[in-house]
Amino acid sequence: MLQNYFKLALRNLLANKLVSGINIFGLSIAIGCCITAFLFLQNYWTIDRFHLNGGQIFIVEYVTENNEAEEAWGTAPMPLAEALATDFPQVERVVRVEVLGGKAYLGDRVFEEAVYFADPGFFDMFTFPLASGDPGALSEPDAIILSTEAAEKYFKGEDALGKELTIAFVNQVRKVFTVKGVAEPFPHNAGFRFDILAGFNSLKAIGTEGLTDWATHTWGTFVQLHRPEDIGYLQKNMEPYVALQNAANEDMKVKRFQFDNLRHPNPEAYKVYQRPAEAAHPLLTLMFSLMALLMMALSCFNYINISLGLAGKRLKEIGLRKAIGGRKMQLVWQFLSENILLCFLALALGVVLTQVAFAPLLNSIMVMQISPSLNDNLWLWVFLAGLLAFTGVASGAYPAFYVSSFEPVAIFRGRQQLGEKKGLTQLLLALQFVLAFSTVIIGMVLITAGRYWQGQPWGYQPEQALVVRLDEAGQYAKLKNAAEHMPFTLGVAGAATHIGESVLRTSVFIGNEQYEVMHYDVGAGYFEALGLRLMAGRFFDPLRQEENKREVVVNETFVKERQWKDAIGQEIRSEGKAYTVVGVVEDFKIMGSGATRPVIFNHADEKAFAYLAIRHEPGVGKQVETGMETAWKRLYPELPFNYFHQDAVFDSFYESYGSVSTAFSYLAGLALLIACMGLFGLASQNYASRLKEISIRKVLGASTRNIILLVNRGFLLMLGAACLIATTLCYLGIQLLVNSVDEFTGAMNLGFTPYLLANLLAFFAAALAVGGQTYQLAKAAPADSLRVE
């Protein structure tokens, strides 16, 4: 019996190739989106769960108060690890991890790297098996462990064990390390990973200070307990360490220490600043879930509408099968078998689309990669089976039960026609267009927002600045001298941190109030070199180096948030020192979104400079670049020339954001295409059922315009309602997002233009879907449809 069902199903699919192709294509797109979303969510829901000890591992965090609101941070004081291991028998081991920037040298090749340092118990705590080498090598001060990718990058297929790598750190210390191990490839759901890992005792060997200072924090501190339930005891007995931390750093008062489980993180773990292990943002997971459900709903609604239209050609078949003894459930199983076969073909195509298109596209814009491979992923197979069952039933149940309920007598006498009760199909189509309009609106908002951000004023002249990254402290004076002798140079200055490239977050005190601010360390002349505009007071004076160390310059937002009428002369405290505000600069672009934040500038010594900024005449950026590159190669022929033009400092942000908006635009296009396919199917069914009515109206004198309005009035009302609902929902949702994401707050004022453009685009696509059929219907000769009478 089942074999017969599927034979008939295959015959009917082949007999209606165009409609079957539309259904398979639409469902395959939705299934591909669902598979991609599942893989993404699977990665995020299982972040770091591959660690065998994950349930016993806790990240140490600290909480401070900022403007009466609590903030959690993922770092911890350096000595806290040893104290926890010594004072609590419940602790099995503690591992600290520190990260330093540096340059790795191998022959004449130079690589920018983040070098990780970990205590010897790192590989006992975490499940990062080695492909070769000895994990105990972390006890050796000269040993490093490489990732598989790093070993391939440096040694290109050769055995890396025993090879040497020279690393120059930001403190200008160079050290030769020997490769003692290579890690196996990291799982896709690894929340943190390394390319170069050295022992924690190597920090002392390279001259790192503050290793025993409670005021110095390390990148991450991980505690492994014998029994996870003992974490409550630790939490209750952390007050002595809070006191030690606060005594060592009075300007960064810690309210409490807390612990977050690695395998089952707190739902608000994404809010923790500088958390060493990545945590999923609920908005991100919600967005991917909604996108997948949206596409699946669109495809199922579309399939139902087209299936109902196609069933009109099979009414006599249904009547005949019932007349010769066929039962309703046999017809139901027949229609469901056809649908399951179609869904199986769509599933196979959806898997292919995921592997060749959707997954690579997502991997190009996301940090955490997904693997679309079907190997060794049991839950993916379970999901695919469930997806096949769901789509087979969800999209096929209503047409199967509805069409199989028709009576043979009514069919043969012509009293049973599809399309008499259009309420459900029109509702389904309306829901399709609400979803389609929503995706188009969101895509248009994302594109408009990107252009809006790029068009935001910088607050200075970035096109007139070239910035050179420095490798050593002594480079600044020589390169400054070379820059000042170029004919197009208007100013030269140095900085330890630079606008758009690096920034620090720090706490400042005004009276007894603590505030979180963005913090830059710059040299005298930096403001002039970038062209920042002075609103009050003065900049740092190059002739008053000692006084500069006790002074700060702030931006307008800092002054506005403090509600100062006159900022000059006001006093702030930071890191135990008092500073006087001597200048106020106009707000400038800190991040790609254009959002403003309170900023302070401290004066930096020349030995701390990591950047050299050159202000030049307009239109000569290329000549300045060439001149500085020539000077660099003459002075430092063994080092690569590392520079950027200031007006390109946010390009990586815009490229990443552009990838996201492009991906969503593709999704919007697919959603609109599927919805228009559904509109095309429903319109075809509607026009066919009213053909004789239209012919009679034409005979009685109805004009083409009247007929077009008559047959499309219902669609226009439906599209208008869908437009209104989608616009309202998207506006409210986008405002919620803007107000909840820190980088967007105060940075988007798009008006209703993107909503209007999106709705016009969607209406135009819908008009194309039905326009050809409407025109043919209006122009058709009445005799062609009436002559059968």
Secondary structure, DSSP 8 states (H G I E B T S, - for coil): -HHHHHHHHHHHHHHTHHHHHHHHHHHHHHHHHHHHHHHHHHHHHTTTTT-TTGGGEEEEEEEEEETTEEEEES-EETTHHHHHHHH-TTEEEEEEEEEEEEEEEETTEEEEEEEEEE-TTHHHHS---EEEE-GGGGGSTTEEEE-HHHHHHHHTTS--TT-EEEEEETTS-EEEEEEEEEE----TT-SS--SEEEETTHHHHTT---TT-TT-EESEEEEEESSGGGHHHHHHT-HHHHHHHHHH-TTS---EEEEEESSS--TTGGGSBT-SS----HHHHHHHHHHHHHHHHHHHHHHHHHHHHHHGGGHHHHHHHHHTT--HHHHHHHHHHHHHHHHHHHHHHHHHHIIIIIHHHHHHH-SS------TT-HHHHHHHHHHHHHHHHHHHHHHHHHHHT--HHHHHTT---TTS--HHHHHHHHHHHHHHHHHHHHHHHHHHHHHHHHTS--SS-GGGEEEEE-SSTTHHHHHHHHHHTSTTEEEEEEESS-TTT--EEEEEEETTEEEEEEEEEE-TTHHHHHT--EEEE----TT-HHHHTTEEEEEHHHHHHHT-S--TT-EEEETTEEEEEEEEE-----STT-----EEEEE--GGG--EEEEEE-TT-HHHHHHHHHHHHHHH-TTS---EEEGGGTTHHHHHHHHHHHHHHHHHHHHHHHHHHHHHHHHHHHHHHHTHHHHHHHHHTT--HHHHHHHHHHHHHHHHHHHHHHHHHHHHHHHHHHHHHSTTTTT----TTHHHHHHHHHHHHHHHHHHHHHHHHHHHS-HHHHHTT-
